[in-house]
Amino acid sequence: MLLRLDLQLFSGEKTEKATPNKRREAKKKGQVVKSMEVSSALTLLLSFSFLMIGGKTLVEGCISIYRRSFQEYMLWDLTEANTRVLFNQLVFDAAKLVAPLLGIALIAGLVANFAQVGFMLNPLKFSFSKMNPLSGLKNMFSLRSLVELFKSLLKIILTGLIVFFVIWKKKEELLLIGQKSIFDSARFIGSLIIQIGLAAAACLAVIAAADYLYQKYEYEKKLKMSKQDIKDEYKKQEGDPHIKGQRRAKQREMSMNRMMQEVPKADVVITNPTHFAVAIRYDFNTMDSPIVIAKGQDHVALKIKEIAKEHKIMTVENRPVARALFAAVEIGEPIPEDMFNAVGEILAFVYFQEGRYKGMMS
């Protein structure tokens, strides 16, 4: 009794890896391995890399807008039409400058998400349970919340240290910035910001990798199944044994009915006489050899003989031939060559008794 109880408890423990079907169902519900830190790190890294490569073009574009504003736009008459044109032009010029940066940020977000979860489109569903204050309090003090808090503090501390060390290395140049021209100062500040951004992005990339591994661990842990869960899923996929048995019985019944509908087309039914019955059909003009259109044993054989009697089909008792045909030939198949003579003699006898004239086998 105790052993059985222990086995039941063990079967309820979630110790097994999730099945492919469980993973597909989880993905349909939006449960996937995903770390938001991956998207943030990749976006930050590509954005500052773009600024490092194309920052000069961005600065030149800003200076061009500044010059045109004072050399051209300031000379326009202040009218409603001119103000609208000026606004549209400035918005267009600014959009051209920031569009590549925004495009890179968008592409980075899409790539990060696609790399983690692939293509997935789930409809939004509103759930009242998520608005429950008690559920919110429970989530606030859960282990996941503590991990997120630790992760946020770690990001703040590490990025703060990185910013401090990068600036500390440039402290001497930073203190002398007042002695430089405005363009040299701007160039130095821009270079310093890019260095800080790239260093912070590299740090976030390390955190993102660790967070992704943690999210994968939590995901696998959450999807784990017990042995009983796997058995239940298998039963659900394969169907209940009782229902499967009923389905097979129905299929056998339908197959039996189709077979019985072919019996009236037979030329002769060869019997055992009680245990076996084999219905033979032969058309000299269309068939190369006789075929078995129905066969059965015991009560099925009795049913074949009853149908044959109703449709006045001759029944011939020949135990060896009936047994051999039942064992060797499936329904719809022609008789084998080694039985041509035996079956041919039976058909010839039937045709003679019925007064029919058909070509017979040699």
Order of alpha helices (4+ residues) and beta strands (2+ residues): alpha-alpha-alpha-alpha-alpha-alpha-alpha-alpha-alpha-alpha-beta-beta-beta-alpha-beta-alpha-alpha
